[in-house]
Amino acid sequence: MSKSTSQAAPELKRSLKARHLTMIALGGSIGTGLFLASGGAIATAGPGGALLAYSAVGIMVYFLMTSLGELATYMPESGSFSTYASRFVDPSLGFALGWNFWYNWAITIAAELSAATLIIKYWFPDTNSFIWSFLFLAIIFLLNALSVKGYGESEYWFALIKIAVVIVFLIVGVLMIFGILGGKSPGFSNFTMDGGPFHGGFLTILGVFMAAGFSFQGTELIGVAAGESENPRENVPRAIRQIFWRILIFYILAIFVIAMLIPYTNPNLVRGGLEDIAISPFTIIFENAGLAFAAAVMNAVILTSVLSAGNSGMYASTRVLWVLAKEGKAPKFLGKLNRNGVPINALLMTTAVGMLAFLASFFGDGVVYTWLLNASGMSGFIAWVGIAISHYRFRRAFTAQGRSLDELPYRAKWFPFGPIFAFIVCMIVILGQNFQAFLGDTIDWNGVLISYIGLPLFIIVWLGYKFIKKTKVIPLHECKLDPPTK
């Protein structure tokens, strides 16, 4: 791309280096799901049940990311979910997936702003929440407005902090398991106590299964980041390969350490809210090891996790909204790039929606905000289903058009098992969001509405666009397989 061309028509900058992409992949889903909610999973289903649920979902996420990896290395696109579905399935599905993904992360920004103000009260209990929310939003906005490298660099350091804490936690935990730190080793006594490792039966494990799925949300951001990677054909596969080890070490091993050291009957494990950081599993184990200021350290770490999620949400939703505009599926003005290659209007729109949703949490007892948040609850799983379907159709179209698999710079293993397995597991999670609502003498319709509102909204958008634009499922031999030229 020549200098004159760049000045005439700015493009997204391929500025994300291998280390940025690796850290986005490694740190993408490490957050409150691991630091806080993992204790609740152990308390609910017992140590064995929690490990089984997180392992099953972890395997599904691994297959899902290999599917995304194959697509993103062959066709690196910042609007990956929307673009892939539009090319390989149906433009209406791409339209719905794009807007679903944007909405999900725009609302997530608001949720993370709310969380950050709660966390900061640990140090400044008497300060105004609005001041902190505007400060954090300004920081996230500026990191994204400067350049894509600003996002990549900030996410690199956010992820590094989280990963360092988890590694220290694992080292301390293993030393405690062997009795080197914190007194006598508990052995496997916490695994076998009061009914053994599986507590509460199949339905409780299924409930933890749902929670585990939420913990892994954010892993798919690497598909968006691939569109601005320096060398996606090398960097994306490298980052995808890291995902298996991250799931194994950071989630499965961390839950194993917690289960070994804290009895699942400990009442503190049930409390997984942001106001309970002082008694989170990580804090308890650090304190039992004799490390002072554990609560303050974990508070700071969880604050970085929350800001990281907001930062990633701002980046991903802005890029997807920009692609929707470029494809004629969103207002044209949202397709504007500034001289740094940042979709500035899409960024401003996303920031405004995130801020309005946050402000809604302060009015009418937060009813509007609660509904917005509930509507986005299963959006991440819907995006995952879209990835599985798009990859399955892509590979089928690739072979149907006589293309050689050797052309693929990265090939997902175990096709077609991977996308089919991921599709089935995601559908179980989506349909089982609130299965408890159907188990009583009467159906809890309010609970059903709150839990499932996101699904009919997605279907309405999908079928509405299909009806208006008269789109059809694209035959395999007509799918556009050539990557767009940059």
Secondary structure as GFF3:
##gff-version 3
##sequence-region A 1 486
A	DSSP	alpha_helix	3	8	.	.	.	ID=ss1
A	DSSP	alpha_helix	18	27	.	.	.	ID=ss2
A	DSSP	alpha_helix	32	35	.	.	.	ID=ss3
A	DSSP	alpha_helix	37	74	.	.	.	ID=ss4
A	DSSP	alpha_helix	80	88	.	.	.	ID=ss5
A	DSSP	alpha_helix	91	120	.	.	.	ID=ss6
A	DSSP	alpha_helix	129	146	.	.	.	ID=ss7
A	DSSP	alpha_helix	148	177	.	.	.	ID=ss8
A	DSSP	alpha_helix	189	192	.	.	.	ID=ss9
A	DSSP	alpha_helix	201	215	.	.	.	ID=ss10
A	DSSP	alpha_helix	221	225	.	.	.	ID=ss11
A	DSSP	three_ten_helix	226	228	.	.	.	ID=ss12
A	DSSP	alpha_helix	232	246	.	.	.	ID=ss13
A	DSSP	pi_helix	247	253	.	.	.	ID=ss14
A	DSSP	alpha_helix	254	261	.	.	.	ID=ss15
A	DSSP	three_ten_helix	267	270	.	.	.	ID=ss16
A	DSSP	three_ten_helix	274	279	.	.	.	ID=ss17
A	DSSP	alpha_helix	281	288	.	.	.	ID=ss18
A	DSSP	alpha_helix	294	326	.	.	.	ID=ss19
A	DSSP	three_ten_helix	332	335	.	.	.	ID=ss20
A	DSSP	alpha_helix	344	360	.	.	.	ID=ss21
A	DSSP	three_ten_helix	364	366	.	.	.	ID=ss22
A	DSSP	alpha_helix	367	375	.	.	.	ID=ss23
A	DSSP	alpha_helix	379	400	.	.	.	ID=ss24
A	DSSP	three_ten_helix	405	407	.	.	.	ID=ss25
A	DSSP	alpha_helix	417	431	.	.	.	ID=ss26
A	DSSP	three_ten_helix	435	438	.	.	.	ID=ss27
A	DSSP	alpha_helix	445	452	.	.	.	ID=ss28
A	DSSP	alpha_helix	454	469	.	.	.	ID=ss29
A	DSSP	three_ten_helix	476	478	.	.	.	ID=ss30
###
